Amino acid sequence: MAVSNYTRSVPEIFVDAVNQFTVLVRKETQLARTEMSEKLTDLAVGLGLLVGGSVLLIPALVILLQAAVAALVDAKIAMVWATLIVGGATLVLGLVLLAVGIGKLKAARPVPTKTIEQLQRDAEVAKYELGKDHGTSNRAA
């Protein structure tokens, strides 16, 4: 920012501050949009991979569970009990995985943290600059 040698009037300083604030808000809005777009893209890719992997794993899991039931039947456990054992263990494991997955999704909030931090820094600088300008205008008056 260039330093000027002339004394500006209060309306000129006010207009300049409003213009700078408008530019700042416009750029911060653009930054927030970019950051949200990046986070949403990452989230969409992650969900797509999760769905694709799930679709491929379901048939494999069914086959492995059938093999586990067959192994228990071969070990002289009745078919009903073998099916209940494998089904119950699968249910418990599925519920645990579901609970962990829900916890992870809740933790991944698409909030523009960088933009919020930048806005807080900008507000601190603006407060400092306003205080500094206010102090110099009192001395000049």
C-alpha positions, 0 to 999 in steps of 0.5 A: 500500500503506497504512503501518501504525502497529503492529508486526506479528509475523513470522507476520503478515508471513509470511502477508501475504507469502504472500498477496501472492505468491499474488496476484502469481502469479495476475495474472502467469499471467493476463497470460501467458495474455492475451499468448500468446492475442494472439500465437497470434491474430496467428500464426493470422491471418498463416497464414490470409492466407498460405494464402489468398494461396498458393491464389490465386497458384498458378494465376496462376503456372502461367499465367505460367510457361506464357507464359514457355515459349511466349515461349522457344519463339517465340524459337526455343528447343526446347520441351524446353529452354524447359521446362527453363529455366523449370522450373529457374528456378522451382525455384531461386526457390521454394527461396530463398523456402522458405528465407527463409520457414522462417527467418522462422517460426523467428524468430517464437516465441510467447514471452510476453516481456512477462510474463517481463520483468515477472516478473524485475522482480517478483523484483527488487522482492521481493528488495529488499523482503525485504532491507529487511524483514529489515534493519528486523526486526533493528533492532527485535529 
